[in-house]
Amino acid sequence: MATAGVRRRFCRCACFSTENLYVARYGLHLRFLDEQQLRQDYGPILHSRGCVSNEDFQQLLVELKQEVARRRRLGQDSAARKALIVSSYCPVRPNIYSALQDAALAPEFLAAAQYSVSLGADLAGLLQRLETVSEEKRIYRVPVFTAPFCQALLEELEHFEESDMPKGRPNTMNNYGVLLDELGLDEPLVTPLRERFLQPLMALLYPDCGGPWLDSHRAFVVKYAWGQDRELGCHYDNSELTLNVALGKAFTGGALYFGGLFQVSAPHGARMGAAYLWVHRPEPCHLQAPAALMQPLEVEHVVGQGVLHRGGQLHGAQALGTGERWNLVVWLRASAVRNRLCPMCCREPDLVDDEGFGDGFTREEPPMVDVCALT
């Protein structure tokens, strides 16, 4: 568990520019190299989902090429946005940019984290301090932030959204929200949340999924509202573990739903999680649809409370009914796990240097890792 405070150069996998390009209207994540490959690998499934005419296909080609170009510029563009925000943006709630204080955290979350680092702490004892949403799927819930902190953070996020500052997309599926690194909240808020509180919890809850070795993250806030994003298609996260906290505001609907783990038979006997009905890729990954997708588990959002789950757990968000819903999502990553197999292309990662935490890969293993626990 000796990863907190370790500073290393983080990387992306080169597949970021070609794999898992999301096309919402067809409900697919695609691999894209060129037109010939796209037709060969996805022609039939695209046709079955409405990409019928040559005009449809040409429009899709344009969009995929634009997304590839965006991804290749992502690190550079994000760094430029962050520099401008740091130099020009005036926060409305500057106190949230101070180092994370215990007063911002719910008593239940503090108690669970404190127990996790106590002598003799074990999974059974920790589960007494959390809500088990699904024992089978290993999904848990716990209050994370106090109501005043949620309100202060929301005010800051709305103020930033209304400003003329440049804004990056949270991810390829969410078009509305904020990247916390660009806003300057990674270091004071998310990093201490991961290092001081989440890592001890995850080490007990998910020792086989990289919980003890979390060493980076990607944190963003997503917004759902009428006229903007209202729902989220079924997918799995680019993370070993995920925290999803409902910040507010007033809303109905929009519940999370969970299926099973996305089973992948990858080269060299590696194993990981993913899903087929919504994510379609050719070899080298052989994707299998878990039967649990036919009866998904629904989980209602509760403001201030966080849902903990494995990144490979298939999930999505149902359509928002009324109001607005803002969620803080933290993808927790362990380079000891992903250095061996990229969860996006299901291959040994082809590393490319990147800014910040990149996609959580490193060129060396972190210290004190028991590799036997990861197989």
C-alpha positions as CSV (number, residue, x, y, z in Angstrom):
1,M,0.0,0.0,0.0
2,A,3.0,2.4,-0.1
3,T,1.8,4.4,-3.0
4,A,0.5,7.6,-1.4
5,G,2.7,10.6,-2.2
6,V,4.7,8.7,-4.8
7,R,5.4,11.0,-7.8
8,R,6.0,9.2,-11.1
9,R,5.5,9.9,-14.8
10,F,2.1,8.6,-15.9
11,C,1.2,7.6,-19.4
12,R,-1.7,6.7,-21.7
13,C,-2.0,3.6,-23.8
14,A,-1.7,4.4,-27.5
15,C,-5.1,2.7,-28.0
16,F,-6.7,5.9,-26.6
17,S,-6.7,7.3,-30.2
18,T,-8.3,4.3,-31.8
19,E,-10.4,2.3,-29.3
20,N,-13.7,2.8,-27.7
21,L,-14.9,5.7,-29.8
22,Y,-18.5,6.2,-28.6
23,V,-21.3,6.8,-31.1
24,A,-24.4,7.6,-29.0
25,R,-27.1,7.3,-31.8
26,Y,-25.9,3.7,-32.5
27,G,-25.2,2.8,-28.9
28,L,-21.7,1.5,-29.8
29,H,-18.1,1.9,-28.7
30,L,-16.1,1.4,-31.9
31,R,-12.5,0.8,-32.8
32,F,-11.5,3.0,-35.8
33,L,-8.4,2.8,-37.9
34,D,-9.7,3.6,-41.4
35,E,-12.8,3.3,-43.5
36,Q,-12.0,-0.2,-44.7
37,Q,-11.5,-1.5,-41.2
38,L,-14.7,0.2,-40.0
39,R,-16.8,-1.4,-42.8
40,Q,-15.2,-4.8,-42.3
41,D,-15.5,-4.9,-38.5
42,Y,-18.8,-3.1,-37.9
43,G,-20.7,-3.0,-41.2
44,P,-23.5,-5.5,-40.2
45,I,-24.0,-4.2,-36.6
46,L,-24.0,-0.6,-37.8
47,H,-26.6,-1.4,-40.4
48,S,-28.8,-3.2,-37.8
49,R,-28.7,-0.1,-35.7
50,G,-29.7,2.4,-38.4
51,C,-26.5,3.3,-40.3
52,V,-28.1,2.3,-43.6
53,S,-27.3,4.7,-46.3
54,N,-23.9,5.8,-47.7
55,E,-24.7,9.3,-46.3
56,D,-25.1,7.8,-42.8
57,F,-21.8,6.0,-43.1
58,Q,-19.9,9.1,-44.4
59,Q,-21.3,11.2,-41.6
60,L,-20.1,8.6,-39.1
61,L,-16.6,8.6,-40.7
62,V,-16.4,12.4,-40.3
63,E,-17.4,12.2,-36.7
64,L,-14.9,9.4,-35.9
65,K,-12.1,11.3,-37.6
66,Q,-12.9,14.4,-35.6
67,E,-13.0,12.4,-32.3
68,V,-9.6,10.8,-33.1
69,A,-8.1,14.3,-33.8
70,R,-9.6,15.6,-30.5
71,R,-8.1,12.7,-28.5
72,R,-4.7,13.2,-30.0
73,R,-4.8,16.9,-28.9
74,L,-6.4,16.1,-25.6
75,G,-3.4,16.4,-23.3
76,Q,-2.1,19.6,-24.9
77,D,-5.6,21.2,-25.1
78,S,-6.4,20.3,-21.5
79,A,-3.1,21.8,-20.2
80,A,-3.9,25.0,-22.1
81,R,-7.4,25.2,-20.7
82,K,-6.1,24.6,-17.1
83,A,-3.4,27.4,-17.5
84,L,-6.1,29.9,-18.7
85,I,-8.4,29.0,-15.9
86,V,-5.7,29.3,-13.2
87,S,-4.7,32.7,-14.5
88,S,-8.1,34.2,-15.3
89,Y,-10.9,32.5,-13.4
90,C,-12.3,34.0,-10.2
91,P,-14.0,31.4,-7.9
92,V,-17.2,32.2,-6.1
93,R,-16.4,29.7,-3.3
94,P,-12.6,30.0,-2.8
95,N,-12.8,28.0,0.4
96,I,-13.3,24.7,-1.5
97,Y,-9.9,25.2,-3.1
98,S,-8.2,24.8,0.3
99,A,-6.9,21.5,1.5
100,L,-9.7,19.0,2.2
101,Q,-10.9,19.2,5.8
102,D,-12.6,16.4,7.8
103,A,-15.5,18.9,8.3
104,A,-16.4,18.5,4.6
105,L,-16.9,14.8,5.0
106,A,-19.9,12.9,6.4
107,P,-19.4,11.3,9.8
108,E,-20.2,7.8,8.4
109,F,-17.4,8.2,5.8
110,L,-14.9,9.4,8.3
111,A,-15.8,6.5,10.6
112,A,-15.4,3.9,7.8
113,A,-12.1,5.3,6.8
114,Q,-10.8,5.5,10.3
115,Y,-11.8,1.9,10.9
116,S,-10.1,0.8,7.7
117,V,-6.7,1.9,9.1
118,S,-7.2,0.6,12.6
119,L,-5.4,-2.4,14.0
120,G,-7.2,-5.6,13.1
121,A,-9.5,-4.0,10.6
122,D,-11.2,-6.5,8.3
123,L,-13.8,-6.7,5.6
124,A,-16.6,-7.9,8.0
125,G,-16.0,-5.0,10.3
126,L,-16.0,-2.5,7.5
127,L,-19.2,-3.8,6.0
128,Q,-20.9,-3.0,9.3
129,R,-20.1,0.7,8.5
130,L,-21.3,0.7,4.9
131,E,-24.6,-0.1,3.1
132,T,-24.2,-3.3,1.0
133,V,-26.2,-2.5,-2.1
134,S,-25.4,-5.9,-3.7
135,E,-23.2,-8.6,-2.1
136,E,-23.1,-10.5,-5.4
137,K,-22.0,-7.5,-7.4
138,R,-19.9,-6.0,-4.6
139,I,-21.6,-2.6,-4.8
140,Y,-21.6,-0.5,-1.7
141,R,-22.9,2.9,-0.6
142,V,-21.9,5.4,2.1
143,P,-22.5,9.1,2.7
144,V,-19.3,10.9,1.6
145,F,-19.8,14.7,1.9
146,T,-21.8,16.9,4.2
147,A,-24.8,18.8,2.8
148,P,-23.1,22.2,3.2
149,F,-20.0,21.0,1.3
150,C,-22.2,19.6,-1.5
151,Q,-24.0,22.9,-1.7
152,A,-20.7,24.9,-1.8
153,L,-19.2,22.7,-4.5
154,L,-22.4,22.9,-6.6
155,E,-22.3,26.7,-6.3
156,E,-18.7,26.7,-7.6
157,L,-19.5,24.3,-10.4
158,E,-22.5,26.3,-11.6
159,H,-20.5,29.6,-11.4
160,F,-17.8,28.0,-13.5
161,E,-20.3,26.6,-16.0
162,E,-21.8,30.1,-16.4
163,S,-18.4,31.7,-16.9
164,D,-16.7,32.2,-20.3
165,M,-13.8,29.9,-19.4
166,P,-13.0,27.0,-21.8
167,K,-14.4,23.7,-20.7
168,G,-13.4,20.1,-21.6
169,R,-15.8,17.2,-21.9
170,P,-15.8,14.9,-18.8
171,N,-15.5,11.9,-21.1
172,T,-16.7,10.7,-24.5
173,M,-20.2,9.8,-23.2
174,N,-20.9,12.9,-21.1
175,N,-21.1,16.3,-22.8
176,Y,-21.9,18.5,-19.8
177,G,-19.9,18.8,-16.7
178,V,-16.4,19.8,-15.4
179,L,-13.0,18.2,-15.3
180,L,-11.8,18.8,-11.7
181,D,-8.1,18.8,-12.7
182,E,-8.7,21.7,-15.1
183,L,-10.7,23.6,-12.5
184,G,-7.8,23.2,-10.0
185,L,-9.6,20.9,-7.6
186,D,-7.5,17.7,-8.1
187,E,-4.7,18.6,-5.7
188,P,-6.7,20.1,-2.8
189,L,-9.8,17.9,-3.0
190,V,-9.5,14.6,-5.0
191,T,-5.9,13.5,-4.3
192,P,-6.3,13.7,-0.5
193,L,-9.8,12.0,-0.8
194,R,-8.1,9.1,-2.6
195,E,-4.9,8.9,-0.6
196,R,-6.3,9.4,3.0
197,F,-9.8,7.9,2.8
198,L,-10.6,5.9,-0.4
199,Q,-7.5,3.8,-0.6
200,P,-7.9,2.3,2.9
201,L,-11.5,1.6,2.2
202,M,-10.9,0.0,-1.2
203,A,-8.0,-2.0,0.1
204,L,-10.4,-3.9,2.3
205,L,-13.4,-4.0,-0.1
206,Y,-11.5,-4.8,-3.3
207,P,-8.0,-6.3,-2.5
208,D,-8.2,-8.3,-5.7
209,C,-9.0,-5.3,-7.9
210,G,-6.1,-3.1,-7.1
211,G,-7.6,-1.5,-4.0
212,P,-4.4,-1.5,-2.0
213,W,-2.4,0.0,-4.8
214,L,-4.4,3.0,-6.0
215,D,-2.0,5.6,-7.2
216,S,-3.9,7.9,-9.6
217,H,-7.4,8.9,-10.6
218,R,-9.5,10.8,-13.1
219,A,-12.2,13.0,-11.5
220,F,-15.0,14.9,-13.1
221,V,-18.5,16.1,-12.5
222,V,-21.3,15.2,-14.8
223,K,-24.6,17.1,-15.2
224,Y,-27.9,15.7,-16.4
225,A,-30.8,18.1,-17.3
226,W,-33.5,18.5,-19.8
227,G,-32.2,19.8,-23.1
228,Q,-28.7,18.4,-22.2
229,D,-27.6,14.9,-21.3
230,R,-30.5,13.1,-19.7
231,E,-29.3,9.5,-19.5
232,L,-26.1,7.4,-19.9
233,G,-25.8,4.3,-22.0
234,C,-24.5,1.0,-20.6
235,H,-20.7,1.0,-20.3
236,Y,-17.8,0.1,-18.1
237,D,-15.3,2.6,-16.7
238,N,-11.7,3.1,-17.5
239,S,-10.8,2.4,-13.9
240,E,-10.1,-0.4,-11.5
241,L,-12.6,1.1,-9.0
242,T,-15.1,3.9,-9.1
243,L,-16.7,6.3,-6.7
244,N,-19.9,8.0,-7.8
245,V,-21.3,10.7,-5.5
246,A,-24.6,12.5,-6.1
247,L,-24.1,16.2,-5.3
248,G,-27.6,17.4,-6.1
249,K,-29.7,19.3,-7.1
250,A,-33.4,18.4,-6.9
251,F,-34.3,15.6,-9.3
252,T,-36.4,12.6,-10.0
253,G,-35.4,9.5,-12.0
254,G,-31.9,9.0,-13.3
255,A,-31.2,5.9,-11.2
256,L,-28.1,3.9,-11.8
257,Y,-28.4,0.4,-13.1
258,F,-25.9,-2.4,-12.9
259,G,-25.4,-5.6,-14.8
260,G,-22.6,-8.1,-14.4
261,L,-18.9,-7.9,-15.0
262,F,-17.9,-7.7,-18.7
263,Q,-16.1,-10.9,-19.3
264,V,-13.1,-10.7,-21.6
265,S,-10.9,-13.6,-22.8
266,A,-7.7,-11.7,-23.6
267,P,-4.3,-12.9,-24.9
268,H,-1.8,-14.6,-22.6
269,G,-4.5,-15.7,-20.2
270,A,-5.1,-12.2,-18.8
271,R,-8.5,-11.5,-17.3
272,M,-10.6,-8.4,-16.7
273,G,-14.1,-7.0,-16.9
274,A,-16.2,-5.5,-19.8
275,A,-19.6,-5.9,-21.8
276,Y,-20.7,-6.9,-25.3
277,L,-24.2,-5.8,-26.1
278,W,-23.2,-2.1,-25.9
279,V,-19.5,-2.4,-26.6
280,H,-18.5,-4.2,-29.7
281,R,-14.9,-4.8,-30.7
282,P,-13.2,-7.3,-33.0
283,E,-10.2,-9.5,-31.9
284,P,-7.9,-9.8,-30.0
285,C,-10.7,-9.5,-27.4
286,H,-13.4,-12.1,-27.3
287,L,-16.4,-10.4,-25.6
288,Q,-19.1,-12.3,-23.8
289,A,-22.4,-10.8,-22.7
290,P,-23.2,-11.7,-19.1
291,A,-26.7,-13.0,-18.5
292,A,-27.1,-10.5,-15.6
293,L,-27.6,-7.7,-18.1
294,M,-31.1,-9.0,-18.7
295,Q,-32.1,-8.2,-15.1
296,P,-30.1,-5.1,-14.1
297,L,-30.0,-3.9,-10.5
298,E,-31.4,-0.4,-10.0
299,V,-29.8,2.0,-7.5
300,E,-31.4,5.3,-6.6
301,H,-29.1,8.3,-6.1
302,V,-29.1,10.0,-2.7
303,V,-27.6,13.5,-2.5
304,G,-24.3,13.4,-0.6
305,Q,-24.0,9.6,-0.8
306,G,-21.4,7.7,-2.9
307,V,-21.7,4.4,-4.7
308,L,-18.6,2.3,-4.8
309,H,-18.2,-0.4,-7.5
310,R,-15.6,-2.1,-9.7
311,G,-14.7,-0.3,-12.9
312,G,-15.5,-3.3,-15.0
313,Q,-19.0,-3.5,-13.6
314,L,-21.4,-2.9,-16.4
315,H,-23.6,0.1,-15.6
316,G,-25.5,3.1,-16.9
317,A,-28.0,5.8,-15.9
318,Q,-31.7,5.8,-16.6
319,A,-33.3,8.9,-18.1
320,L,-33.7,11.9,-15.7
321,G,-37.4,12.6,-14.9
322,T,-37.3,16.2,-13.6
323,G,-34.8,18.7,-12.3
324,E,-31.0,18.6,-12.5
325,R,-28.6,15.9,-11.3
326,W,-24.9,16.6,-10.7
327,N,-22.6,13.8,-9.8
328,L,-18.9,13.6,-8.9
329,V,-17.3,10.6,-10.5
330,V,-13.8,9.5,-9.5
331,W,-12.1,6.8,-11.5
332,L,-9.6,5.2,-9.2
333,R,-6.6,3.5,-10.9
334,A,-3.9,1.2,-9.9
335,S,-0.9,1.1,-12.2
336,A,0.1,-2.3,-10.8
337,V,-3.1,-3.7,-12.4
338,R,-3.4,-1.7,-15.6
339,N,0.3,-1.9,-16.5
340,R,-0.3,-5.6,-17.2
341,L,-3.4,-5.2,-19.3
342,C,-5.1,-2.1,-20.7
343,P,-8.8,-2.3,-19.9
344,M,-9.7,-0.5,-23.1
345,C,-7.9,-2.5,-25.7
346,C,-7.4,-5.7,-23.7
347,R,-3.7,-5.8,-24.6
348,E,-0.5,-5.1,-22.9
349,P,-0.4,-1.3,-23.0
350,D,1.6,0.6,-25.6
351,L,2.7,3.5,-23.4
352,V,2.7,7.1,-24.5
353,D,3.9,9.9,-22.1
354,D,1.1,12.2,-21.0
355,E,0.3,15.1,-18.8
356,G,-0.8,14.7,-15.1
357,F,-2.1,11.2,-14.2
358,G,-2.6,10.4,-17.9
359,D,-4.7,7.2,-18.0
360,G,-2.9,5.7,-14.9
361,F,-0.2,3.7,-16.6
362,T,3.4,3.9,-15.5
363,R,6.7,2.7,-17.1
364,E,7.6,0.9,-13.8
365,E,5.8,-1.0,-11.2
366,P,5.0,0.8,-7.9
367,P,6.9,-0.5,-4.9
368,M,5.6,-3.3,-2.5
369,V,3.2,-4.9,-4.9
370,D,2.2,-8.5,-4.3
371,V,1.7,-9.7,-7.9
372,C,0.2,-12.9,-6.8
373,A,-2.8,-11.0,-5.4
374,L,-3.5,-9.6,-8.9
375,T,-3.9,-12.9,-10.8
